[in-house]
Each structure stands twice: as structure tokens, then as C-alpha cells.
């Protein structure tokens, strides 16, 4: 084990400063957890899908559309 130099002790103090000294993900014991409102998540998913799916389709289909356009115009 290396000897304790001032730089090493400062680095050790800094590392201990950044680590949390107690468990932080404990389940509460005094009250039950809150219920999840699934209607919020389903409406958010619907709004996101209404934009993302057509955009994804256009992003993936543009080479086929360009090929059909250039085949028809003869360029």
C-alpha cells in the first residue's frame, strides 16, 4: 500500500466527498407508494407516436420515392 502523501489524502477526501454515506434508494415504511396514472403516459405515447412514426417512415422511405421520381422523369 502506498504511503499517505498530502496529494493522496486530498484525493481520498475528495472521493469520499462525492460518495453518498448512506443508502438512498429505500422504500418508505410509513406510507404506501403513490399510484401511477397510466392515462398520462398513454396520451404522451400517442402524441409522440403521431409524430415519430410518420417521420420515421419518411426518413426510411425517401430513397424509394427518389428512385421512383427519377425513373419517371428520366434523369
Secondary structure, DSSP 4 states (H G I P E B T S, - for coil): -----HHHHHHHHHHHHHS-SS---PPPSSSPPPPP-HHHHHHHHHHHHHHHHHHHHHHHHHHHHHHHHHHHHT-
